[in-house]
Amino acid sequence: MSQLTRIRARRQTLRLAPLFSLLLLVAFPSATRAQNANEGSWRMYYEPGRDRVQLSFDHFDNGGRRHGNTSFGVRPTELRGLPASQLSSYSGPVRFQLVRDAGTLNFEGEMRDGHGTGFFTFAPDARFPQQLASRGYERPTDQQQFWLALHDVGYAMIDELRKEGYERPSVDQLVVMGMHGANLEYMKSLSAAGYRVGNTYSLVTLRDHGVDDDFIRGLNDAGYKNLSLDDLRELRDHGVTPDFIAALRRYGFTNLTTDQLLTARDHGVTESFIEDFRELGYTDVSLRQFVTMRDHGVTPGFARQMRSTYGRSLSVNELIDRRDRGEY
């Protein structure tokens, strides 16, 4: 081959190279997306008093469109390659990993005095889909595997579900559990408190409504033990907390049923409402009477005005009667 022929052939190859690269992108788009789909930015705040690192993520799809934001705490020892000395007073570049059963989150960025920011990428664990399949689950999609890794839904949690007799959830349901914080720690805390929920939907519902071991323990200490899960959720939804129960007890309202607690809370019989009436001399009022006054719009301000109008303190029934007649 002459020198001129070789030059012409080389030019033809160079002209074809961009076209060949484009054909590769068209033929194998999923490979390109896999490299770019699960990446985004991260922020970090170290809480030395709690020995906890709060991580926040902004992740994006391959088109650059914002996909979501999530935040959770981890122990400092979970961050591989980021020693404790760099969490508190170090300023400079950092590279570290958060390794989960479903894959590894790789971080790069900058730290300064316990705060950090940068970018992350996700590397899925190739063994994870088969491990799920061996446990009777469908194989996760790439996105599902990313979310399972991000929220630490791994083998221990899946095995705990089977151990506690839960109905086997779908992979989508596992993702929902992780996103809502109905995780391994939460399951074990309910079990330790004597509750086994049985299905993941109810578990997520309880978690969303704030029924946790602290709430259950507080009710137990207040004498409300062995409540059903429905009772726990209803009390939590209506704001009947251990603090609310303690406040009523300070005013002599003891041994109340859960229905009485719910009625008082729903009708706005608060500690300040009771206290204001006590200061006006209404020291012998039942909880039922407080509820009735609240329902009829009898406020401490109204009671004070009626005392000024009539030159004496009216009884509870008189206050209700005057308020119903439109006096003010």
C-alpha positions in Angstrom: 0.0 0.0 0.0 1.4 3.4 -1.1 1.9 6.2 1.4 -0.9 8.2 -0.3 -3.3 5.2 0.1 -2.5 4.8 3.8 -3.2 8.5 4.4 -6.5 8.3 2.6 -7.5 5.2 4.6 -6.6 6.9 7.9 -8.6 10.0 7.0 -11.6 7.7 6.2 -11.2 6.0 9.6 -11.1 9.4 11.4 -14.3 10.5 9.5 -16.1 7.3 10.5 -15.0 7.4 14.2 -17.6 10.0 15.4 -20.3 8.1 13.5 -19.2 4.8 15.0 -19.3 6.3 18.5 -22.8 7.7 17.8 -23.9 4.2 16.7 -22.6 2.8 20.0 -24.7 5.3 22.0 -27.8 4.5 20.0 -27.2 0.7 20.2 -26.4 0.7 23.9 -28.3 3.6 25.5 -28.9 1.7 28.7 -25.2 1.4 29.4 -24.8 5.1 29.2 -27.8 5.7 31.4 -26.5 3.2 34.0 -23.3 5.3 34.4 -25.2 8.6 34.9 -28.6 7.7 36.3 -27.8 7.4 40.0 -25.6 10.4 40.8 -26.1 13.7 42.4 -24.9 16.0 45.1 -24.6 15.4 48.9 -24.4 17.5 52.0 -23.2 16.5 55.4 -23.4 17.7 59.0 -21.6 16.1 61.8 -23.3 16.0 65.2 -20.5 15.1 67.7 -22.8 15.1 70.7 -24.8 12.3 69.2 -21.9 10.8 67.4 -24.0 10.9 64.2 -23.5 12.2 60.7 -26.6 13.6 58.9 -26.4 13.1 55.2 -28.6 14.8 52.6 -28.9 13.8 49.0 -30.0 15.6 45.8 -30.1 13.0 43.1 -30.9 13.4 39.4 -31.8 11.3 36.4 -29.6 11.1 33.3 -31.3 14.1 31.8 -30.3 16.4 34.6 -33.8 16.8 35.9 -34.1 16.9 39.7 -35.4 13.6 40.9 -35.7 14.1 44.6 -34.2 14.8 48.0 -33.7 12.6 51.0 -31.9 12.8 54.3 -30.9 10.4 57.0 -28.4 9.8 59.8 -25.5 7.3 59.9 -22.9 6.4 62.4 -19.5 7.9 61.6 -18.0 4.4 61.4 -20.2 3.6 58.5 -18.4 6.0 56.3 -15.4 4.1 54.9 -12.3 6.3 54.2 -13.5 9.2 56.3 -11.8 9.0 59.7 -13.3 10.7 62.8 -10.4 13.2 62.8 -11.7 14.6 59.4 -15.3 14.9 60.7 -14.7 17.6 63.4 -12.0 20.1 62.5 -10.6 19.1 59.2 -10.8 21.4 56.1 -10.0 20.0 52.7 -10.9 17.4 50.0 -12.4 14.1 51.0 -13.3 10.8 49.3 -15.3 8.1 51.1 -17.9 5.4 50.7 -21.1 4.2 52.2 -21.3 0.4 51.6 -24.7 -1.3 51.6 -25.9 -4.7 50.5 -27.5 -3.4 47.3 -24.4 -1.3 46.3 -21.9 1.3 47.2 -22.3 5.1 47.3 -19.0 6.8 46.4 -18.5 10.4 47.7 -16.2 13.1 46.6 -16.1 16.7 48.0 -14.9 19.1 50.6 -15.1 19.2 54.4 -14.9 22.1 56.7 -15.4 22.0 60.4 -17.9 19.2 60.5 -19.8 20.3 57.3 -19.3 18.8 53.9 -20.6 19.0 50.4 -19.8 17.3 47.0 -21.0 14.8 44.5 -21.8 11.1 44.7 -22.2 8.1 42.3 -23.7 4.7 42.9 -22.2 1.4 42.0 -24.7 -1.4 42.3 -23.7 -4.8 43.8 -23.9 -7.3 41.0 -24.7 -10.1 43.5 -27.7 -8.4 45.1 -30.4 -9.2 42.5 -29.6 -12.9 42.7 -29.6 -12.8 46.5 -33.1 -11.3 46.4 -34.2 -14.0 43.9 -32.9 -16.7 46.2 -35.1 -15.3 48.9 -38.2 -15.4 46.7 -38.2 -11.8 45.5 -38.3 -10.5 42.0 -35.1 -9.0 40.7 -34.9 -5.2 41.3 -34.6 -2.7 38.5 -31.6 -0.4 38.5 -33.6 2.4 40.1 -35.1 0.1 42.8 -31.6 -1.2 43.6 -30.4 2.4 44.0 -33.2 3.2 46.4 -32.7 0.0 48.4 -29.1 0.9 48.8 -29.7 4.5 49.7 -32.2 3.5 52.5 -30.2 0.5 53.7 -32.8 -2.1 52.8 -30.5 -5.2 52.9 -30.4 -8.8 53.7 -30.7 -8.4 57.4 -34.0 -6.5 57.0 -35.4 -8.9 54.5 -34.5 -11.9 56.6 -36.0 -10.2 59.7 -39.3 -9.8 57.8 -39.4 -13.6 57.2 -38.3 -14.3 60.8 -41.2 -12.2 62.2 -43.8 -13.7 60.0 -44.5 -10.7 57.7 -46.2 -11.2 54.4 -43.6 -11.1 51.8 -43.6 -7.6 50.2 -42.8 -6.8 46.6 -39.6 -5.0 45.8 -41.6 -1.8 45.3 -42.9 -2.2 48.9 -39.4 -2.7 50.2 -38.5 0.6 48.6 -41.5 2.3 50.2 -40.5 0.9 53.6 -37.0 2.3 53.2 -38.2 5.7 52.1 -40.6 6.0 55.1 -38.1 4.8 57.7 -39.9 1.5 58.4 -36.5 -0.2 58.5 -34.8 -2.9 60.4 -34.2 -0.8 63.5 -37.9 0.3 63.6 -39.1 -3.3 63.2 -36.9 -4.5 66.0 -38.0 -1.7 68.3 -41.6 -2.6 67.9 -40.9 -6.3 68.5 -39.0 -5.3 71.7 -42.1 -3.4 72.8 -44.2 -6.5 72.2 -45.7 -5.7 68.8 -45.4 -7.7 65.6 -47.4 -5.9 62.8 -47.6 -8.7 60.3 -47.8 -6.7 57.0 -45.5 -4.0 55.7 -48.4 -1.6 54.8 -49.4 -1.4 58.5 -45.8 -1.0 59.5 -45.3 2.0 57.2 -48.5 3.5 58.4 -47.5 3.3 62.0 -44.1 4.8 61.2 -45.7 7.6 59.2 -48.0 8.4 62.2 -45.1 8.6 64.6 -45.8 5.4 66.6 -42.3 4.5 67.9 -40.8 2.8 70.9 -40.4 6.1 72.8 -44.1 6.8 72.4 -45.1 3.3 73.4 -42.7 3.4 76.4 -44.1 6.7 77.5 -47.7 5.4 77.5 -46.6 2.3 79.4 -45.0 4.4 82.0 -48.2 6.4 82.3 -50.1 3.2 82.9 -51.5 2.6 79.4 -50.1 -0.8 78.6 -51.0 -3.5 76.1 -52.9 -1.1 73.8 -53.8 -2.3 70.4 -51.9 -1.0 67.3 -55.1 0.9 66.3 -55.3 2.5 69.7 -51.6 3.5 69.5 -52.1 5.1 66.1 -55.3 6.9 67.1 -53.8 8.3 70.3 -50.7 9.5 68.4 -52.8 11.0 65.6 -54.9 13.0 68.0 -51.9 14.3 70.0 -52.5 12.3 73.2 -48.9 12.1 74.3 -47.4 11.1 77.6 -46.9 14.8 78.3 -50.6 15.5 77.7 -51.5 12.7 80.1 -49.1 14.0 82.7 -50.5 17.6 82.4 -54.1 16.3 83.1 -52.8 14.4 86.1 -51.3 17.5 87.6 -54.8 18.9 87.8 -56.2 15.7 89.4 -57.6 14.0 86.3 -56.3 10.5 86.8 -57.3 7.0 85.7 -58.8 8.3 82.5 -59.8 5.9 79.7 -58.3 6.3 76.3 -61.7 7.6 75.1 -61.7 10.3 77.7 -58.2 11.3 76.8 -59.1 11.5 73.1 -62.3 13.5 73.9 -60.4 16.1 76.0 -57.6 16.4 73.4 -60.0 16.7 70.4 -62.1 19.3 72.1 -59.1 21.5 73.0 -59.0 21.0 76.7 -55.3 22.0 77.1 -53.2 22.6 80.1 -53.3 26.3 79.6 -57.2 26.2 79.2 -57.5 24.5 82.6 -54.8 26.7 84.2 -56.5 29.9 83.2 -59.8 28.8 84.7 -58.1 27.7 87.9 -56.6 31.2 88.2 -60.2 32.5 88.1 -61.2 30.3 91.0 -62.7 27.4 89.0 -60.9 24.7 91.0 -63.7 22.1 91.2 -64.5 21.6 87.6 -64.7 18.1 86.1 -63.0 17.1 82.8 -66.4 16.6 81.3 -67.4 20.2 82.3 -64.2 21.5 80.7 -65.1 19.7 77.5 -68.6 21.2 77.5 -67.4 24.7 78.1 -64.9 24.3 75.3 -67.7 23.1 73.0 -69.9 26.1 73.8 -67.2 28.7 73.4 -66.8 29.5 77.1 -63.3 30.8 77.4 -61.4 32.2 80.4 -61.8 35.6 78.8 -65.6 35.2 78.7 -65.7 34.0 82.3 -63.7 37.1 83.3 -66.1 39.4 81.4 -69.1 37.8 83.0 -67.7 38.3 86.5 -67.1 41.9 85.7 -70.7 42.2 84.3 -72.5 40.5 87.2 -70.1 41.3 90.0 -69.5 37.7 90.9 -68.1 34.5 89.4 -70.8 32.6 87.6 -71.1 28.8 87.8 -70.1 26.6 84.9 -73.8 26.0 83.9 -74.5 29.8 84.1 -71.5 30.5 81.9 -72.7 28.0 79.3 -76.2 29.4 79.5 -75.0 33.0 79.0 -72.7 32.1 76.2 -75.5 30.1 74.4 -77.7 33.2 74.7 -75.1 35.3 72.9 -73.8 37.3 75.8 -70.3 38.5 75.6 
